[in-house]
Amino acid sequence: MNRLFETSSEELVDDGNNLYLCGMKKLLCPQCKIAAMYVKNEQGERLLVYVLENGEVVPKYPEDSMEGFDLTEVFCLGCSWHGSPKRLVK
């Protein structure tokens, strides 16, 4: 595994196939309990995201820009739930 960057609270690790955000847990959908979410922009385009335990919405792929996306509402990839990131559970 290769460490891509590290701060006091998080670290990105690349195992060659996947990128992992370490050090902070991801919040889960209150309905189906998965972490995979997306947000939308005005054009209806989707961006895959996670919500960290500190409430920060981060892109699944760090190189993706979140500019223009509404971070106040997240949509679950596993079920029909959507709402404020503040409603996600540990």
PDB file of N, CA, C and O in Angstrom:
ATOM      1  N   MET A   1       0.837  -1.185   0.000  1.00  0.00           N
ATOM      2  CA  MET A   1       0.000   0.000   0.000  1.00  0.00           C
ATOM      3  C   MET A   1       0.875   1.240   0.000  1.00  0.00           C
ATOM      4  O   MET A   1       1.900   1.287   0.681  1.00  0.00           O
ATOM      5  N   ASN A   2       0.472   2.232  -0.758  1.00  0.00           N
ATOM      6  CA  ASN A   2       1.199   3.488  -0.824  1.00  0.00           C
ATOM      7  C   ASN A   2       0.411   4.573  -0.127  1.00  0.00           C
ATOM      8  O   ASN A   2      -0.782   4.738  -0.377  1.00  0.00           O
ATOM      9  N   ARG A   3       1.073   5.316   0.750  1.00  0.00           N
ATOM     10  CA  ARG A   3       0.431   6.454   1.395  1.00  0.00           C
ATOM     11  C   ARG A   3       0.503   7.629   0.443  1.00  0.00           C
ATOM     12  O   ARG A   3       1.581   7.996  -0.024  1.00  0.00           O
ATOM     13  N   LEU A   4      -0.653   8.223   0.154  1.00  0.00           N
ATOM     14  CA  LEU A   4      -0.682   9.352  -0.762  1.00  0.00           C
ATOM     15  C   LEU A   4      -0.502  10.667  -0.024  1.00  0.00           C
ATOM     16  O   LEU A   4       0.263  11.526  -0.463  1.00  0.00           O
ATOM     17  N   PHE A   5      -1.204  10.831   1.101  1.00  0.00           N
ATOM     18  CA  PHE A   5      -0.952  11.990   1.938  1.00  0.00           C
ATOM     19  C   PHE A   5      -1.454  11.695   3.330  1.00  0.00           C
ATOM     20  O   PHE A   5      -2.270  10.798   3.537  1.00  0.00           O
ATOM     21  N   GLU A   6      -0.956  12.463   4.281  1.00  0.00           N
ATOM     22  CA  GLU A   6      -1.354  12.242   5.660  1.00  0.00           C
ATOM     23  C   GLU A   6      -1.449  13.592   6.349  1.00  0.00           C
ATOM     24  O   GLU A   6      -0.582  14.448   6.178  1.00  0.00           O
ATOM     25  N   THR A   7      -2.499  13.776   7.123  1.00  0.00           N
ATOM     26  CA  THR A   7      -2.631  14.951   7.973  1.00  0.00           C
ATOM     27  C   THR A   7      -2.816  14.436   9.384  1.00  0.00           C
ATOM     28  O   THR A   7      -2.738  13.231   9.622  1.00  0.00           O
ATOM     29  N   SER A   8      -3.060  15.342  10.326  1.00  0.00           N
ATOM     30  CA  SER A   8      -3.231  14.898  11.705  1.00  0.00           C
ATOM     31  C   SER A   8      -4.490  14.068  11.885  1.00  0.00           C
ATOM     32  O   SER A   8      -4.572  13.279  12.827  1.00  0.00           O
ATOM     33  N   SER A   9      -5.487  14.227  10.996  1.00  0.00           N
ATOM     34  CA  SER A   9      -6.749  13.525  11.210  1.00  0.00           C
ATOM     35  C   SER A   9      -7.081  12.479  10.154  1.00  0.00           C
ATOM     36  O   SER A   9      -7.978  11.662  10.366  1.00  0.00           O
ATOM     37  N   GLU A  10      -6.382  12.484   9.025  1.00  0.00           N
ATOM     38  CA  GLU A  10      -6.745  11.523   7.991  1.00  0.00           C
ATOM     39  C   GLU A  10      -5.551  11.150   7.133  1.00  0.00           C
ATOM     40  O   GLU A  10      -4.542  11.855   7.100  1.00  0.00           O
ATOM     41  N   GLU A  11      -5.684  10.049   6.453  1.00  0.00           N
ATOM     42  CA  GLU A  11      -4.624   9.541   5.597  1.00  0.00           C
ATOM     43  C   GLU A  11      -5.276   8.835   4.417  1.00  0.00           C
ATOM     44  O   GLU A  11      -6.230   8.077   4.593  1.00  0.00           O
ATOM     45  N   LEU A  12      -4.768   9.078   3.225  1.00  0.00           N
ATOM     46  CA  LEU A  12      -5.234   8.347   2.051  1.00  0.00           C
ATOM     47  C   LEU A  12      -4.220   7.265   1.734  1.00  0.00           C
ATOM     48  O   LEU A  12      -3.020   7.528   1.654  1.00  0.00           O
ATOM     49  N   VAL A  13      -4.710   6.045   1.553  1.00  0.00           N
ATOM     50  CA  VAL A  13      -3.851   4.906   1.258  1.00  0.00           C
ATOM     51  C   VAL A  13      -4.334   4.274  -0.034  1.00  0.00           C
ATOM     52  O   VAL A  13      -5.530   4.042  -0.210  1.00  0.00           O
ATOM     53  N   ASP A  14      -3.398   3.992  -0.944  1.00  0.00           N
ATOM     54  CA  ASP A  14      -3.717   3.377  -2.230  1.00  0.00           C
ATOM     55  C   ASP A  14      -3.140   1.968  -2.239  1.00  0.00           C
ATOM     56  O   ASP A  14      -1.934   1.789  -2.069  1.00  0.00           O
ATOM     57  N   ASP A  15      -4.006   0.953  -2.439  1.00  0.00           N
ATOM     58  CA  ASP A  15      -3.517  -0.423  -2.484  1.00  0.00           C
ATOM     59  C   ASP A  15      -3.283  -0.904  -3.913  1.00  0.00           C
ATOM     60  O   ASP A  15      -3.083  -2.097  -4.141  1.00  0.00           O
ATOM     61  N   GLY A  16      -3.308   0.010  -4.867  1.00  0.00           N
ATOM     62  CA  GLY A  16      -3.125  -0.347  -6.268  1.00  0.00           C
ATOM     63  C   GLY A  16      -4.431  -0.406  -7.030  1.00  0.00           C
ATOM     64  O   GLY A  16      -4.462  -0.141  -8.232  1.00  0.00           O
ATOM     65  N   ASN A  17      -5.504  -0.748  -6.351  1.00  0.00           N
ATOM     66  CA  ASN A  17      -6.821  -0.826  -6.980  1.00  0.00           C
ATOM     67  C   ASN A  17      -7.826   0.133  -6.364  1.00  0.00           C
ATOM     68  O   ASN A  17      -8.724   0.628  -7.046  1.00  0.00           O
ATOM     69  N   ASN A  18      -7.671   0.392  -5.075  1.00  0.00           N
ATOM     70  CA  ASN A  18      -8.644   1.203  -4.351  1.00  0.00           C
ATOM     71  C   ASN A  18      -7.941   2.257  -3.528  1.00  0.00           C
ATOM     72  O   ASN A  18      -6.781   2.104  -3.146  1.00  0.00           O
ATOM     73  N   LEU A  19      -8.665   3.335  -3.261  1.00  0.00           N
ATOM     74  CA  LEU A  19      -8.173   4.419  -2.433  1.00  0.00           C
ATOM     75  C   LEU A  19      -8.966   4.398  -1.138  1.00  0.00           C
ATOM     76  O   LEU A  19     -10.197   4.408  -1.165  1.00  0.00           O
ATOM     77  N   TYR A  20      -8.284   4.371  -0.017  1.00  0.00           N
ATOM     78  CA  TYR A  20      -8.948   4.291   1.273  1.00  0.00           C
ATOM     79  C   TYR A  20      -8.677   5.554   2.073  1.00  0.00           C
ATOM     80  O   TYR A  20      -7.548   6.043   2.102  1.00  0.00           O
ATOM     81  N   LEU A  21      -9.703   6.083   2.720  1.00  0.00           N
ATOM     82  CA  LEU A  21      -9.564   7.207   3.627  1.00  0.00           C
ATOM     83  C   LEU A  21      -9.488   6.622   5.026  1.00  0.00           C
ATOM     84  O   LEU A  21     -10.457   6.043   5.517  1.00  0.00           O
ATOM     85  N   CYS A  22      -8.344   6.772   5.665  1.00  0.00           N
ATOM     86  CA  CYS A  22      -8.126   6.147   6.963  1.00  0.00           C
ATOM     87  C   CYS A  22      -8.138   7.203   8.056  1.00  0.00           C
ATOM     88  O   CYS A  22      -7.902   8.383   7.794  1.00  0.00           O
ATOM     89  N   GLY A  23      -8.411   6.780   9.268  1.00  0.00           N
ATOM     90  CA  GLY A  23      -8.334   7.676  10.403  1.00  0.00           C
ATOM     91  C   GLY A  23      -9.658   8.293  10.783  1.00  0.00           C
ATOM     92  O   GLY A  23      -9.835   8.689  11.935  1.00  0.00           O
ATOM     93  N   MET A  24     -10.585   8.388   9.867  1.00  0.00           N
ATOM     94  CA  MET A  24     -11.909   8.914  10.174  1.00  0.00           C
ATOM     95  C   MET A  24     -12.946   7.931   9.668  1.00  0.00           C
ATOM     96  O   MET A  24     -12.865   7.445   8.540  1.00  0.00           O
ATOM     97  N   LYS A  25     -13.911   7.650  10.509  1.00  0.00           N
ATOM     98  CA  LYS A  25     -14.974   6.741  10.093  1.00  0.00           C
ATOM     99  C   LYS A  25     -15.972   7.468   9.211  1.00  0.00           C
ATOM    100  O   LYS A  25     -16.171   8.677   9.325  1.00  0.00           O
ATOM    101  N   LYS A  26     -16.588   6.705   8.336  1.00  0.00           N
ATOM    102  CA  LYS A  26     -17.624   7.246   7.463  1.00  0.00           C
ATOM    103  C   LYS A  26     -18.968   7.073   8.149  1.00  0.00           C
ATOM    104  O   LYS A  26     -19.224   6.049   8.781  1.00  0.00           O
ATOM    105  N   LEU A  27     -19.826   8.080   8.022  1.00  0.00           N
ATOM    106  CA  LEU A  27     -21.180   7.969   8.544  1.00  0.00           C
ATOM    107  C   LEU A  27     -22.012   7.120   7.597  1.00  0.00           C
ATOM    108  O   LEU A  27     -21.686   6.990   6.417  1.00  0.00           O
ATOM    109  N   LEU A  28     -23.090   6.543   8.121  1.00  0.00           N
ATOM    110  CA  LEU A  28     -23.895   5.579   7.380  1.00  0.00           C
ATOM    111  C   LEU A  28     -25.322   6.061   7.169  1.00  0.00           C
ATOM    112  O   LEU A  28     -25.836   6.898   7.911  1.00  0.00           O
ATOM    113  N   CYS A  29     -25.940   5.516   6.146  1.00  0.00           N
ATOM    114  CA  CYS A  29     -27.350   5.761   5.872  1.00  0.00           C
ATOM    115  C   CYS A  29     -28.169   5.282   7.075  1.00  0.00           C
ATOM    116  O   CYS A  29     -27.953   4.169   7.555  1.00  0.00           O
ATOM    117  N   PRO A  30     -29.105   6.099   7.571  1.00  0.00           N
ATOM    118  CA  PRO A  30     -29.911   5.665   8.711  1.00  0.00           C
ATOM    119  C   PRO A  30     -30.882   4.536   8.364  1.00  0.00           C
ATOM    120  O   PRO A  30     -31.403   3.865   9.255  1.00  0.00           O
ATOM    121  N   GLN A  31     -31.120   4.332   7.085  1.00  0.00           N
ATOM    122  CA  GLN A  31     -32.079   3.312   6.659  1.00  0.00           C
ATOM    123  C   GLN A  31     -31.410   1.971   6.350  1.00  0.00           C
ATOM    124  O   GLN A  31     -31.829   0.941   6.879  1.00  0.00           O
ATOM    125  N   CYS A  32     -30.364   1.967   5.490  1.00  0.00           N
ATOM    126  CA  CYS A  32     -29.764   0.686   5.072  1.00  0.00           C
ATOM    127  C   CYS A  32     -28.338   0.483   5.591  1.00  0.00           C
ATOM    128  O   CYS A  32     -27.742  -0.570   5.362  1.00  0.00           O
ATOM    129  N   LYS A  33     -27.794   1.473   6.280  1.00  0.00           N
ATOM    130  CA  LYS A  33     -26.493   1.365   6.962  1.00  0.00           C
ATOM    131  C   LYS A  33     -25.297   1.170   6.039  1.00  0.00           C
ATOM    132  O   LYS A  33     -24.365   0.447   6.392  1.00  0.00           O
ATOM    133  N   ILE A  34     -25.302   1.803   4.852  1.00  0.00           N
ATOM    134  CA  ILE A  34     -24.099   1.803   4.013  1.00  0.00           C
ATOM    135  C   ILE A  34     -23.546   3.224   3.947  1.00  0.00           C
ATOM    136  O   ILE A  34     -24.259   4.185   4.234  1.00  0.00           O
ATOM    137  N   ALA A  35     -22.280   3.355   3.571  1.00  0.00           N
ATOM    138  CA  ALA A  35     -21.610   4.657   3.545  1.00  0.00           C
ATOM    139  C   ALA A  35     -21.634   5.326   2.172  1.00  0.00           C
ATOM    140  O   ALA A  35     -21.356   6.521   2.068  1.00  0.00           O
ATOM    141  N   ALA A  36     -21.958   4.587   1.130  1.00  0.00           N
ATOM    142  CA  ALA A  36     -21.884   5.109  -0.245  1.00  0.00           C
ATOM    143  C   ALA A  36     -23.028   6.081  -0.523  1.00  0.00           C
ATOM    144  O   ALA A  36     -24.200   5.706  -0.478  1.00  0.00           O
ATOM    145  N   MET A  37     -22.676   7.329  -0.810  1.00  0.00           N
ATOM    146  CA  MET A  37     -23.646   8.395  -1.055  1.00  0.00           C
ATOM    147  C   MET A  37     -23.285   9.122  -2.343  1.00  0.00           C
ATOM    148  O   MET A  37     -22.214   8.915  -2.914  1.00  0.00           O
ATOM    149  N   TYR A  38     -24.200   9.976  -2.788  1.00  0.00           N
ATOM    150  CA  TYR A  38     -23.875  10.895  -3.871  1.00  0.00           C
ATOM    151  C   TYR A  38     -24.569  12.217  -3.622  1.00  0.00           C
ATOM    152  O   TYR A  38     -25.539  12.290  -2.868  1.00  0.00           O
ATOM    153  N   VAL A  39     -24.063  13.267  -4.265  1.00  0.00           N
ATOM    154  CA  VAL A  39     -24.675  14.593  -4.250  1.00  0.00           C
ATOM    155  C   VAL A  39     -24.957  14.980  -5.694  1.00  0.00           C
ATOM    156  O   VAL A  39     -24.416  14.385  -6.626  1.00  0.00           O
ATOM    157  N   LYS A  40     -25.812  15.984  -5.867  1.00  0.00           N
ATOM    158  CA  LYS A  40     -26.183  16.429  -7.214  1.00  0.00           C
ATOM    159  C   LYS A  40     -25.840  17.905  -7.403  1.00  0.00           C
ATOM    160  O   LYS A  40     -25.731  18.668  -6.443  1.00  0.00           O
ATOM    161  N   ASN A  41     -25.672  18.285  -8.681  1.00  0.00           N
ATOM    162  CA  ASN A  41     -25.538  19.700  -9.019  1.00  0.00           C
ATOM    163  C   ASN A  41     -26.818  20.151  -9.720  1.00  0.00           C
ATOM    164  O   ASN A  41     -27.758  19.367  -9.852  1.00  0.00           O
ATOM    165  N   GLU A  42     -26.863  21.403 -10.169  1.00  0.00           N
ATOM    166  CA  GLU A  42     -28.075  21.949 -10.799  1.00  0.00           C
ATOM    167  C   GLU A  42     -28.456  21.225 -12.081  1.00  0.00           C
ATOM    168  O   GLU A  42     -29.629  21.216 -12.457  1.00  0.00           O
ATOM    169  N   GLN A  43     -27.493  20.623 -12.755  1.00  0.00           N
ATOM    170  CA  GLN A  43     -27.763  19.894 -13.998  1.00  0.00           C
ATOM    171  C   GLN A  43     -28.213  18.456 -13.725  1.00  0.00           C
ATOM    172  O   GLN A  43     -28.517  17.716 -14.660  1.00  0.00           O
ATOM    173  N   GLY A  44     -28.258  18.057 -12.448  1.00  0.00           N
ATOM    174  CA  GLY A  44     -28.660  16.703 -12.094  1.00  0.00           C
ATOM    175  C   GLY A  44     -27.534  15.688 -12.150  1.00  0.00           C
ATOM    176  O   GLY A  44     -27.762  14.492 -11.966  1.00  0.00           O
ATOM    177  N   GLU A  45     -26.307  16.162 -12.405  1.00  0.00           N
ATOM    178  CA  GLU A  45     -25.156  15.255 -12.422  1.00  0.00           C
ATOM    179  C   GLU A  45     -24.872  14.781 -11.000  1.00  0.00           C
ATOM    180  O   GLU A  45     -25.109  15.504 -10.032  1.00  0.00           O
ATOM    181  N   ARG A  46     -24.367  13.570 -10.892  1.00  0.00           N
ATOM    182  CA  ARG A  46     -24.080  12.976  -9.592  1.00  0.00           C
ATOM    183  C   ARG A  46     -22.582  12.914  -9.335  1.00  0.00           C
ATOM    184  O   ARG A  46     -21.785  12.739 -10.257  1.00  0.00           O
ATOM    185  N   LEU A  47     -22.215  13.059  -8.071  1.00  0.00           N
ATOM    186  CA  LEU A  47     -20.829  12.913  -7.628  1.00  0.00           C
ATOM    187  C   LEU A  47     -20.833  11.966  -6.434  1.00  0.00           C
ATOM    188  O   LEU A  47     -21.533  12.207  -5.451  1.00  0.00           O
ATOM    189  N   LEU A  48     -20.058  10.895  -6.516  1.00  0.00           N
ATOM    190  CA  LEU A  48     -19.977   9.932  -5.416  1.00  0.00           C
ATOM    191  C   LEU A  48     -19.208  10.538  -4.252  1.00  0.00           C
ATOM    192  O   LEU A  48     -18.132  11.109  -4.434  1.00  0.00           O
ATOM    193  N   VAL A  49     -19.775  10.408  -3.047  1.00  0.00           N
ATOM    194  CA  VAL A  49     -19.172  11.002  -1.850  1.00  0.00           C
ATOM    195  C   VAL A  49     -19.304  10.066  -0.653  1.00  0.00           C
ATOM    196  O   VAL A  49     -20.059   9.094  -0.666  1.00  0.00           O
ATOM    197  N   TYR A  50     -18.540  10.400   0.374  1.00  0.00           N
ATOM    198  CA  TYR A  50     -18.700   9.844   1.712  1.00  0.00           C
ATOM    199  C   TYR A  50     -18.897  11.026   2.640  1.00  0.00           C
ATOM    200  O   TYR A  50     -18.505  12.148   2.321  1.00  0.00           O
ATOM    201  N   VAL A  51     -19.505  10.773   3.793  1.00  0.00           N
ATOM    202  CA  VAL A  51     -19.617  11.786   4.838  1.00  0.00           C
ATOM    203  C   VAL A  51     -18.821  11.264   6.025  1.00  0.00           C
ATOM    204  O   VAL A  51     -19.099  10.186   6.551  1.00  0.00           O
ATOM    205  N   LEU A  52     -17.824  12.047   6.440  1.00  0.00           N
ATOM    206  CA  LEU A  52     -16.958  11.638   7.541  1.00  0.00           C
ATOM    207  C   LEU A  52     -17.623  11.930   8.875  1.00  0.00           C
ATOM    208  O   LEU A  52     -18.581  12.701   8.949  1.00  0.00           O
ATOM    209  N   GLU A  53     -17.105  11.304   9.936  1.00  0.00           N
ATOM    210  CA  GLU A  53     -17.722  11.433  11.250  1.00  0.00           C
ATOM    211  C   GLU A  53     -17.747  12.872  11.766  1.00  0.00           C
ATOM    212  O   GLU A  53     -18.530  13.183  12.663  1.00  0.00           O
ATOM    213  N   ASN A  54     -16.913  13.747  11.223  1.00  0.00           N
ATOM    214  CA  ASN A  54     -16.950  15.159  11.613  1.00  0.00           C
ATOM    215  C   ASN A  54     -17.973  15.947  10.791  1.00  0.00           C
ATOM    216  O   ASN A  54     -18.090  17.163  10.946  1.00  0.00           O
ATOM    217  N   GLY A  55     -18.721  15.250   9.910  1.00  0.00           N
ATOM    218  CA  GLY A  55     -19.760  15.885   9.101  1.00  0.00           C
ATOM    219  C   GLY A  55     -19.291  16.387   7.749  1.00  0.00           C
ATOM    220  O   GLY A  55     -20.093  16.876   6.954  1.00  0.00           O
ATOM    221  N   GLU A  56     -17.995  16.271   7.481  1.00  0.00           N
ATOM    222  CA  GLU A  56     -17.450  16.749   6.206  1.00  0.00           C
ATOM    223  C   GLU A  56     -17.839  15.810   5.066  1.00  0.00           C
ATOM    224  O   GLU A  56     -17.686  14.593   5.168  1.00  0.00           O
ATOM    225  N   VAL A  57     -18.342  16.391   3.987  1.00  0.00           N
ATOM    226  CA  VAL A  57     -18.666  15.634   2.777  1.00  0.00           C
ATOM    227  C   VAL A  57     -17.421  15.636   1.900  1.00  0.00           C
ATOM    228  O   VAL A  57     -16.907  16.698   1.548  1.00  0.00           O
ATOM    229  N   VAL A  58     -16.935  14.446   1.546  1.00  0.00           N
ATOM    230  CA  VAL A  58     -15.714  14.333   0.742  1.00  0.00           C
ATOM    231  C   VAL A  58     -15.991  13.474  -0.486  1.00  0.00           C
ATOM    232  O   VAL A  58     -16.778  12.531  -0.413  1.00  0.00           O
ATOM    233  N   PRO A  59     -15.352  13.789  -1.618  1.00  0.00           N
ATOM    234  CA  PRO A  59     -15.563  12.964  -2.815  1.00  0.00           C
ATOM    235  C   PRO A  59     -14.943  11.582  -2.641  1.00  0.00           C
ATOM    236  O   PRO A  59     -13.902  11.442  -1.998  1.00  0.00           O
ATOM    237  N   LYS A  60     -15.574  10.569  -3.210  1.00  0.00           N
ATOM    238  CA  LYS A  60     -15.021   9.211  -3.164  1.00  0.00           C
ATOM    239  C   LYS A  60     -13.652   9.191  -3.828  1.00  0.00           C
ATOM    240  O   LYS A  60     -12.723   8.550  -3.337  1.00  0.00           O
ATOM    241  N   TYR A  61     -13.536   9.896  -4.947  1.00  0.00           N
ATOM    242  CA  TYR A  61     -12.270  10.000  -5.668  1.00  0.00           C
ATOM    243  C   TYR A  61     -11.710  11.400  -5.430  1.00  0.00           C
ATOM    244  O   TYR A  61     -12.276  12.374  -5.928  1.00  0.00           O
ATOM    245  N   PRO A  62     -10.607  11.525  -4.676  1.00  0.00           N
ATOM    246  CA  PRO A  62     -10.085  12.833  -4.271  1.00  0.00           C
ATOM    247  C   PRO A  62      -9.814  13.801  -5.417  1.00  0.00           C
ATOM    248  O   PRO A  62      -9.813  15.015  -5.209  1.00  0.00           O
ATOM    249  N   GLU A  63      -9.585  13.287  -6.619  1.00  0.00           N
ATOM    250  CA  GLU A  63      -9.307  14.185  -7.746  1.00  0.00           C
ATOM    251  C   GLU A  63     -10.575  14.856  -8.277  1.00  0.00           C
ATOM    252  O   GLU A  63     -10.479  15.801  -9.059  1.00  0.00           O
ATOM    253  N   ASP A  64     -11.764  14.390  -7.871  1.00  0.00           N
ATOM    254  CA  ASP A  64     -13.027  14.977  -8.332  1.00  0.00           C
ATOM    255  C   ASP A  64     -13.298  16.298  -7.629  1.00  0.00           C
ATOM    256  O   ASP A  64     -13.111  16.414  -6.418  1.00  0.00           O
ATOM    257  N   SER A  65     -13.736  17.287  -8.384  1.00  0.00           N
ATOM    258  CA  SER A  65     -14.087  18.587  -7.831  1.00  0.00           C
ATOM    259  C   SER A  65     -15.526  18.569  -7.333  1.00  0.00           C
ATOM    260  O   SER A  65     -16.409  18.010  -7.984  1.00  0.00           O
ATOM    261  N   MET A  66     -15.758  19.182  -6.180  1.00  0.00           N
ATOM    262  CA  MET A  66     -17.111  19.278  -5.637  1.00  0.00           C
ATOM    263  C   MET A  66     -17.748  20.629  -5.958  1.00  0.00           C
ATOM    264  O   MET A  66     -18.840  20.936  -5.480  1.00  0.00           O
ATOM    265  N   GLU A  67     -17.069  21.422  -6.760  1.00  0.00           N
ATOM    266  CA  GLU A  67     -17.572  22.744  -7.119  1.00  0.00           C
ATOM    267  C   GLU A  67     -18.910  22.625  -7.849  1.00  0.00           C
ATOM    268  O   GLU A  67     -19.045  21.863  -8.806  1.00  0.00           O
ATOM    269  N   GLY A  68     -19.893  23.392  -7.380  1.00  0.00           N
ATOM    270  CA  GLY A  68     -21.207  23.402  -8.012  1.00  0.00           C
ATOM    271  C   GLY A  68     -22.161  22.334  -7.506  1.00  0.00           C
ATOM    272  O   GLY A  68     -23.321  22.303  -7.918  1.00  0.00           O
ATOM    273  N   PHE A  69     -21.698  21.455  -6.620  1.00  0.00           N
ATOM    274  CA  PHE A  69     -22.558  20.405  -6.082  1.00  0.00           C
ATOM    275  C   PHE A  69     -23.168  20.850  -4.757  1.00  0.00           C
ATOM    276  O   PHE A  69     -22.514  21.516  -3.954  1.00  0.00           O
ATOM    277  N   ASP A  70     -24.427  20.477  -4.539  1.00  0.00           N
ATOM    278  CA  ASP A  70     -25.154  20.813  -3.315  1.00  0.00           C
ATOM    279  C   ASP A  70     -24.759  19.819  -2.228  1.00  0.00           C
ATOM    280  O   ASP A  70     -25.135  18.649  -2.287  1.00  0.00           O
ATOM    281  N   LEU A  71     -24.003  20.281  -1.238  1.00  0.00           N
ATOM    282  CA  LEU A  71     -23.522  19.408  -0.172  1.00  0.00           C
ATOM    283  C   LEU A  71     -24.471  19.376   1.018  1.00  0.00           C
ATOM    284  O   LEU A  71     -24.157  18.764   2.039  1.00  0.00           O
ATOM    285  N   THR A  72     -25.630  20.027   0.905  1.00  0.00           N
ATOM    286  CA  THR A  72     -26.598  20.044   1.999  1.00  0.00           C
ATOM    287  C   THR A  72     -27.567  18.875   1.930  1.00  0.00           C
ATOM    288  O   THR A  72     -28.309  18.634   2.882  1.00  0.00           O
ATOM    289  N   GLU A  73     -27.574  18.145   0.817  1.00  0.00           N
ATOM    290  CA  GLU A  73     -28.432  16.974   0.673  1.00  0.00           C
ATOM    291  C   GLU A  73     -27.630  15.846   0.040  1.00  0.00           C
ATOM    292  O   GLU A  73     -27.034  16.009  -1.025  1.00  0.00           O
ATOM    293  N   VAL A  74     -27.626  14.695   0.716  1.00  0.00           N
ATOM    294  CA  VAL A  74     -26.943  13.514   0.186  1.00  0.00           C
ATOM    295  C   VAL A  74     -27.977  12.440  -0.124  1.00  0.00           C
ATOM    296  O   VAL A  74     -29.036  12.373   0.501  1.00  0.00           O
ATOM    297  N   PHE A  75     -27.647  11.603  -1.103  1.00  0.00           N
ATOM    298  CA  PHE A  75     -28.534  10.536  -1.561  1.00  0.00           C
ATOM    299  C   PHE A  75     -27.813   9.211  -1.372  1.00  0.00           C
ATOM    300  O   PHE A  75     -26.648   9.080  -1.745  1.00  0.00           O
ATOM    301  N   CYS A  76     -28.497   8.227  -0.796  1.00  0.00           N
ATOM    302  CA  CYS A  76     -27.911   6.908  -0.558  1.00  0.00           C
ATOM    303  C   CYS A  76     -27.906   6.104  -1.852  1.00  0.00           C
ATOM    304  O   CYS A  76     -28.883   6.109  -2.601  1.00  0.00           O
ATOM    305  N   LEU A  77     -26.802   5.416  -2.107  1.00  0.00           N
ATOM    306  CA  LEU A  77     -26.707   4.541  -3.274  1.00  0.00           C
ATOM    307  C   LEU A  77     -27.358   3.179  -3.045  1.00  0.00           C
ATOM    308  O   LEU A  77     -27.569   2.431  -4.000  1.00  0.00           O
ATOM    309  N   GLY A  78     -27.677   2.849  -1.798  1.00  0.00           N
ATOM    310  CA  GLY A  78     -28.201   1.531  -1.491  1.00  0.00           C
ATOM    311  C   GLY A  78     -29.703   1.450  -1.314  1.00  0.00           C
ATOM    312  O   GLY A  78     -30.275   0.360  -1.330  1.00  0.00           O
ATOM    313  N   CYS A  79     -30.347   2.598  -1.145  1.00  0.00           N
ATOM    314  CA  CYS A  79     -31.797   2.594  -0.933  1.00  0.00           C
ATOM    315  C   CYS A  79     -32.355   3.947  -1.381  1.00  0.00           C
ATOM    316  O   CYS A  79     -31.668   4.706  -2.064  1.00  0.00           O
ATOM    317  N   SER A  80     -33.571   4.240  -1.008  1.00  0.00           N
ATOM    318  CA  SER A  80     -34.221   5.473  -1.465  1.00  0.00           C
ATOM    319  C   SER A  80     -33.997   6.657  -0.533  1.00  0.00           C
ATOM    320  O   SER A  80     -34.514   7.744  -0.792  1.00  0.00           O
ATOM    321  N   TRP A  81     -33.230   6.471   0.557  1.00  0.00           N
ATOM    322  CA  TRP A  81     -33.067   7.541   1.535  1.00  0.00           C
ATOM    323  C   TRP A  81     -32.284   8.708   0.942  1.00  0.00           C
ATOM    324  O   TRP A  81     -31.339   8.516   0.176  1.00  0.00           O
ATOM    325  N   HIS A  82     -32.697   9.928   1.312  1.00  0.00           N
ATOM    326  CA  HIS A  82     -31.912  11.133   1.034  1.00  0.00           C
ATOM    327  C   HIS A  82     -32.249  12.159   2.095  1.00  0.00           C
ATOM    328  O   HIS A  82     -33.336  12.141   2.672  1.00  0.00           O
ATOM    329  N   GLY A  83     -31.307  13.053   2.345  1.00  0.00           N
ATOM    330  CA  GLY A  83     -31.525  14.076   3.352  1.00  0.00           C
ATOM    331  C   GLY A  83     -30.233  14.761   3.725  1.00  0.00           C
ATOM    332  O   GLY A  83     -29.222  14.648   3.032  1.00  0.00           O
ATOM    333  N   SER A  84     -30.286  15.475   4.834  1.00  0.00           N
ATOM    334  CA  SER A  84     -29.130  16.212   5.326  1.00  0.00           C
ATOM    335  C   SER A  84     -28.034  15.248   5.776  1.00  0.00           C
ATOM    336  O   SER A  84     -28.325  14.213   6.374  1.00  0.00           O
ATOM    337  N   PRO A  85     -26.773  15.586   5.490  1.00  0.00           N
ATOM    338  CA  PRO A  85     -25.668  14.748   5.990  1.00  0.00           C
ATOM    339  C   PRO A  85     -25.688  14.637   7.520  1.00  0.00           C
ATOM    340  O   PRO A  85     -25.145  13.684   8.078  1.00  0.00           O
ATOM    341  N   LYS A  86     -26.310  15.606   8.194  1.00  0.00           N
ATOM    342  CA  LYS A  86     -26.386  15.595   9.660  1.00  0.00           C
ATOM    343  C   LYS A  86     -27.268  14.465  10.180  1.00  0.00           C
ATOM    344  O   LYS A  86     -27.206  14.133  11.364  1.00  0.00           O
ATOM    345  N   ARG A  87     -28.084  13.874   9.320  1.00  0.00           N
ATOM    346  CA  ARG A  87     -28.989  12.794   9.733  1.00  0.00           C
ATOM    347  C   ARG A  87     -28.365  11.407   9.593  1.00  0.00           C
ATOM    348  O   ARG A  87     -28.994  10.409   9.946  1.00  0.00           O
ATOM    349  N   LEU A  88     -27.138  11.333   9.083  1.00  0.00           N
ATOM    350  CA  LEU A  88     -26.459  10.043   8.957  1.00  0.00           C
ATOM    351  C   LEU A  88     -26.045   9.546  10.338  1.00  0.00           C
ATOM    352  O   LEU A  88     -25.954  10.329  11.283  1.00  0.00           O
ATOM    353  N   VAL A  89     -25.798   8.253  10.452  1.00  0.00           N
ATOM    354  CA  VAL A  89     -25.507   7.643  11.751  1.00  0.00           C
ATOM    355  C   VAL A  89     -24.118   7.006  11.758  1.00  0.00           C
ATOM    356  O   VAL A  89     -23.525   6.738  10.713  1.00  0.00           O
ATOM    357  N   LYS A  90     -23.618   6.771  12.988  1.00  0.00           N
ATOM    358  CA  LYS A  90     -22.294   6.138  13.146  1.00  0.00           C
ATOM    359  C   LYS A  90     -22.393   4.642  13.046  1.00  0.00           C
ATOM    360  O   LYS A  90     -21.382   3.948  13.154  1.00  0.00           O
TER     361      LYS A  90
END
